[in-house]
Amino acid sequence: MTQPTIALFTGDPAGIGPELVQKLLNHSTAQQAAKIILIGQKDSVTATPHASWHNWSGFNSPPFPRAVYDANNGAYMIAALAEGAALVRDGKADAFCFAPLNKSALRMGGMHQEDELRWFAEFLNYDGVCGELNVLQDLWTSRVTSHVALKEVSSLLSSQKVFESIEMITKALKASGKTSPRLAVCGLNPHNGDNGNYGDEEIKIIAPGIEMGIKAGIPADGPFPADTAFVRAIRKEGGYDGVVTMYHDQGQIAMKLMGFEKGVTVHGGLPIPITTPAHGTAYDIAGQNLANPQAMFNAFELACRMGQHHRQSK
């Protein structure tokens, strides 16, 4: 197959992003996997034969102070996200991959949405279902609610939203090359509510949402108690490709415990493929050449796979 073209942003210039991208570019596997359009400051990384700089508004930005977040690097990152998303939207790249960002800097720089995902949706004029997916090797997770207070989770659940989360992660898994993904769905309450003794969301909301998925041809099982769902998922025999959770930490704790420096975030549901490492900017080690690049490698490799699918689907 023809190599995909990946728009690759070096991330927060005050953090470990440029270092991670440099380590990626130096790796022979990345050089062979894709043609790369680099978005970042001039001289922040050294390009390879398979990577070329994209001359945009931030290309000649002056150096940013290391480990300092403010409105300046926030605005710079927002401009870069727009540049990368536009390259894929306009057909000049097949997927967008970016190094870690600093959310506080993004807010100071003018991002008023809940997170980057909602910002991307608005930038792309997309009003369909979207959500953050997390990937650790062969296991994916989606969540019905995301960056909200725990006390609000129950009131935000609905059978339709459970189904939409099931459907969204299924489409993303197929876009990554998994032809027949199997899903496990978490309950909300301890012991799955114990038949309604500790809450009835499993009975009234989650189970009907799973049934909607089954009727749509999606093999989803559950609800399972959250404390055993991931045990079931990672079994060699009878395991699952994805787990649908009800709230942020229900999946994130399990995924980060299994591989904090390996995880990838996928901005699921959007009309273009977007991936990034699941960890942060690590200001405490920025500039020391200590950052582990594994999650960056994984995010890039997944962007390549999803980019190929995106090109073929067009």
Secondary structure, 3 states (H helix, E strand, C coil): CCCCEEEEECCCCCCCHHHHHHHHHCCHHHHHHCEEEEECCCCCCCCCCCEEECCCCCCCCCCCCCCCCCHHHHHHHHHHHHHHHHHHHCCCCCEEEECCCCHHHHHHCCCCCCCHHHHHHHHCCCCCCCEEEEEECCEEEEECCCCCCHHHHHHHCCHHHHHHHHHHHHHHHHHCCCCCCCEEEECCCHHHHCCECCECHHHHHHHHHHHHHHHCCCCEEEEECHHHHHHHHCCCCCCCCEEEECCHHHHHHHHHHHHCCCCEEEEECCCCCEEEECCCCCHHHCCCCCCCCHHHHHHHHHHHHHHHHHHHHC
